Amino acid sequence: MWKIINHKLVQTTDESRTRYKTRISAALIEQLKELAAEHNTHIGYLLENGYLNLLQGETISYNKKNRPKDRVEFRTTCDEQLLAHLKDFAKQQQLNLNDVIEESVKYIQFDEVKNASWRYRVEL
């Protein structure tokens, strides 16, 4: 992101975001890539929107027997507080974080997802 400091634009990193890695379905990653391209956004922003909407509900139903067998490592960034809430939610639901992340894809609302240019925004 860009900040205006002393009447000049200075590029900075967003301190509220944290890097994390997880293991999710390769097929799901491909699906998210297509959706991101279609909606002019990034996979991380899609997932973040799904996390927010998932956390607004109080419970989810997830069948552990239906876990995908094609999980691969995936790295992205997310708001640090949101990720902490998601981890707490997973623990409360007695699920792995990977399971909750995969389930959150069902909760994405495309009209609320950040645009791909969000990271280049200018803040005062």
Short mmCIF file of the C-alpha atoms (twelve columns), coordinates in Angstrom:
data_MODEL
# 
_entry.id   MODEL 
# 
loop_
_atom_site.group_PDB 
_atom_site.id 
_atom_site.type_symbol 
_atom_site.label_atom_id 
_atom_site.label_alt_id 
_atom_site.label_comp_id 
_atom_site.label_asym_id 
_atom_site.label_seq_id 
_atom_site.Cartn_x 
_atom_site.Cartn_y 
_atom_site.Cartn_z 
_atom_site.pdbx_PDB_model_num 
ATOM 1   C CA . MET A 1   0.000   0.000   0.000   1 
ATOM 2   C CA . TRP A 2   1.017   3.605   -0.359  1 
ATOM 3   C CA . LYS A 3   0.929   6.250   2.367   1 
ATOM 4   C CA . ILE A 4   1.194   9.994   2.124   1 
ATOM 5   C CA . ILE A 5   4.048   11.076  4.396   1 
ATOM 6   C CA . ASN A 6   5.246   14.696  4.345   1 
ATOM 7   C CA . HIS A 7   3.213   15.281  1.162   1 
ATOM 8   C CA . LYS A 8   5.028   12.427  -0.622  1 
ATOM 9   C CA . LEU A 9   3.863   8.945   -1.612  1 
ATOM 10  C CA . VAL A 10  5.812   6.236   0.200   1 
ATOM 11  C CA . GLN A 11  5.326   2.524   -0.459  1 
ATOM 12  C CA . THR A 12  4.882   0.499   2.743   1 
ATOM 13  C CA . THR A 13  3.788   -2.965  3.738   1 
ATOM 14  C CA . ASP A 14  0.461   -3.544  5.416   1 
ATOM 15  C CA . GLU A 15  1.440   -4.423  8.996   1 
ATOM 16  C CA . SER A 16  -1.965  -5.972  9.729   1 
ATOM 17  C CA . ARG A 17  -1.352  -8.805  7.239   1 
ATOM 18  C CA . THR A 18  0.538   -11.964 8.069   1 
ATOM 19  C CA . ARG A 19  1.893   -14.764 5.887   1 
ATOM 20  C CA . TYR A 20  0.715   -18.291 6.523   1 
ATOM 21  C CA . LYS A 21  0.804   -21.645 4.840   1 
ATOM 22  C CA . THR A 22  -1.757  -24.376 4.827   1 
ATOM 23  C CA . ARG A 23  -2.572  -27.551 2.949   1 
ATOM 24  C CA . ILE A 24  -5.712  -27.449 0.820   1 
ATOM 25  C CA . SER A 25  -7.071  -29.355 -2.132  1 
ATOM 26  C CA . ALA A 26  -5.223  -28.824 -5.421  1 
ATOM 27  C CA . ALA A 27  -8.543  -28.937 -7.266  1 
ATOM 28  C CA . LEU A 28  -9.875  -26.217 -4.965  1 
ATOM 29  C CA . ILE A 29  -6.826  -24.050 -5.665  1 
ATOM 30  C CA . GLU A 30  -7.439  -24.374 -9.416  1 
ATOM 31  C CA . GLN A 31  -11.089 -23.441 -8.907  1 
ATOM 32  C CA . LEU A 32  -10.040 -20.407 -6.837  1 
ATOM 33  C CA . LYS A 33  -7.547  -19.344 -9.539  1 
ATOM 34  C CA . GLU A 34  -10.326 -19.324 -12.114 1 
ATOM 35  C CA . LEU A 35  -12.670 -17.405 -9.813  1 
ATOM 36  C CA . ALA A 36  -9.950  -14.867 -8.986  1 
ATOM 37  C CA . ALA A 37  -9.277  -14.248 -12.679 1 
ATOM 38  C CA . GLU A 38  -12.995 -13.964 -13.401 1 
ATOM 39  C CA . HIS A 39  -13.585 -11.441 -10.591 1 
ATOM 40  C CA . ASN A 40  -10.302 -9.480  -10.964 1 
ATOM 41  C CA . THR A 41  -8.958  -10.360 -7.530  1 
ATOM 42  C CA . HIS A 42  -6.462  -12.658 -5.818  1 
ATOM 43  C CA . ILE A 43  -7.009  -16.045 -4.182  1 
ATOM 44  C CA . GLY A 44  -6.056  -14.625 -0.786  1 
ATOM 45  C CA . TYR A 45  -8.782  -11.981 -1.002  1 
ATOM 46  C CA . LEU A 46  -11.342 -14.616 -1.967  1 
ATOM 47  C CA . LEU A 47  -10.375 -16.772 1.000   1 
ATOM 48  C CA . GLU A 48  -10.363 -13.794 3.358   1 
ATOM 49  C CA . ASN A 49  -13.917 -12.919 2.347   1 
ATOM 50  C CA . GLY A 50  -14.954 -16.536 2.900   1 
ATOM 51  C CA . TYR A 51  -13.360 -16.475 6.371   1 
ATOM 52  C CA . LEU A 52  -15.253 -13.329 7.338   1 
ATOM 53  C CA . ASN A 53  -18.590 -14.725 6.212   1 
ATOM 54  C CA . LEU A 54  -17.930 -18.126 7.782   1 
ATOM 55  C CA . LEU A 55  -17.118 -16.557 11.146  1 
ATOM 56  C CA . GLN A 56  -20.408 -14.654 11.149  1 
ATOM 57  C CA . GLY A 57  -22.170 -17.988 11.489  1 
ATOM 58  C CA . GLU A 58  -21.764 -19.838 14.738  1 
ATOM 59  C CA . THR A 59  -21.245 -23.394 13.526  1 
ATOM 60  C CA . ILE A 60  -20.489 -25.378 10.412  1 
ATOM 61  C CA . SER A 61  -21.157 -28.967 9.560   1 
ATOM 62  C CA . TYR A 62  -18.133 -30.741 8.141   1 
ATOM 63  C CA . ASN A 63  -17.763 -34.446 7.515   1 
ATOM 64  C CA . LYS A 64  -14.158 -35.423 8.221   1 
ATOM 65  C CA . LYS A 65  -14.575 -38.576 6.133   1 
ATOM 66  C CA . ASN A 66  -14.963 -36.479 2.977   1 
ATOM 67  C CA . ARG A 67  -11.562 -34.780 3.246   1 
ATOM 68  C CA . PRO A 68  -9.846  -34.374 -0.131  1 
ATOM 69  C CA . LYS A 69  -6.874  -36.614 -0.850  1 
ATOM 70  C CA . ASP A 70  -5.103  -34.141 -3.131  1 
ATOM 71  C CA . ARG A 71  -4.011  -31.538 -0.574  1 
ATOM 72  C CA . VAL A 72  -0.949  -29.479 -1.411  1 
ATOM 73  C CA . GLU A 73  0.877   -26.717 0.413   1 
ATOM 74  C CA . PHE A 74  -0.518  -23.252 -0.247  1 
ATOM 75  C CA . ARG A 75  0.963   -19.964 0.963   1 
ATOM 76  C CA . THR A 76  -0.815  -16.626 1.117   1 
ATOM 77  C CA . THR A 77  -1.446  -13.665 3.404   1 
ATOM 78  C CA . CYS A 78  -4.385  -12.694 5.569   1 
ATOM 79  C CA . ASP A 79  -5.350  -10.134 8.164   1 
ATOM 80  C CA . GLU A 80  -3.593  -11.235 11.355  1 
ATOM 81  C CA . GLN A 81  -6.624  -10.844 13.652  1 
ATOM 82  C CA . LEU A 82  -8.918  -12.594 11.196  1 
ATOM 83  C CA . LEU A 83  -6.549  -15.553 10.986  1 
ATOM 84  C CA . ALA A 84  -6.394  -15.743 14.801  1 
ATOM 85  C CA . HIS A 85  -10.211 -15.763 14.985  1 
ATOM 86  C CA . LEU A 86  -10.327 -18.461 12.312  1 
ATOM 87  C CA . LYS A 87  -7.887  -20.633 14.281  1 
ATOM 88  C CA . ASP A 88  -9.988  -20.201 17.440  1 
ATOM 89  C CA . PHE A 89  -13.127 -21.082 15.475  1 
ATOM 90  C CA . ALA A 90  -11.478 -24.237 14.126  1 
ATOM 91  C CA . LYS A 91  -10.495 -25.242 17.647  1 
ATOM 92  C CA . GLN A 92  -14.033 -24.628 18.956  1 
ATOM 93  C CA . GLN A 93  -15.479 -26.731 16.131  1 
ATOM 94  C CA . GLN A 94  -12.865 -29.444 16.790  1 
ATOM 95  C CA . LEU A 95  -11.629 -29.246 13.206  1 
ATOM 96  C CA . ASN A 96  -8.276  -28.694 11.562  1 
ATOM 97  C CA . LEU A 97  -7.615  -25.236 10.181  1 
ATOM 98  C CA . ASN A 98  -7.292  -26.807 6.706   1 
ATOM 99  C CA . ASP A 99  -10.837 -28.154 6.965   1 
ATOM 100 C CA . VAL A 100 -12.237 -24.763 7.964   1 
ATOM 101 C CA . ILE A 101 -10.340 -23.007 5.163   1 
ATOM 102 C CA . GLU A 102 -11.731 -25.407 2.559   1 
ATOM 103 C CA . GLU A 103 -15.229 -25.023 3.960   1 
ATOM 104 C CA . SER A 104 -14.972 -21.213 3.880   1 
ATOM 105 C CA . VAL A 105 -14.909 -21.257 0.066   1 
ATOM 106 C CA . LYS A 106 -18.655 -21.939 0.149   1 
ATOM 107 C CA . TYR A 107 -19.160 -18.639 2.008   1 
ATOM 108 C CA . ILE A 108 -17.444 -16.296 -0.472  1 
ATOM 109 C CA . GLN A 109 -19.608 -13.362 -1.546  1 
ATOM 110 C CA . PHE A 110 -18.085 -12.098 -4.766  1 
ATOM 111 C CA . ASP A 111 -19.651 -8.640  -4.615  1 
ATOM 112 C CA . GLU A 112 -17.755 -7.947  -1.349  1 
ATOM 113 C CA . VAL A 113 -14.302 -9.268  -2.345  1 
ATOM 114 C CA . LYS A 114 -11.390 -6.812  -2.512  1 
ATOM 115 C CA . ASN A 115 -10.222 -5.873  -5.989  1 
ATOM 116 C CA . ALA A 116 -6.776  -6.974  -7.219  1 
ATOM 117 C CA . SER A 117 -5.550  -3.377  -6.980  1 
ATOM 118 C CA . TRP A 118 -6.406  -3.187  -3.256  1 
ATOM 119 C CA . ARG A 119 -2.753  -3.686  -2.306  1 
ATOM 120 C CA . TYR A 120 -1.848  -0.522  -4.237  1 
ATOM 121 C CA . ARG A 121 -4.314  1.696   -2.396  1 
ATOM 122 C CA . VAL A 122 -3.302  5.097   -1.007  1 
ATOM 123 C CA . GLU A 123 -3.928  5.752   2.680   1 
ATOM 124 C CA . LEU A 124 -3.500  8.975   4.570   1 
# 
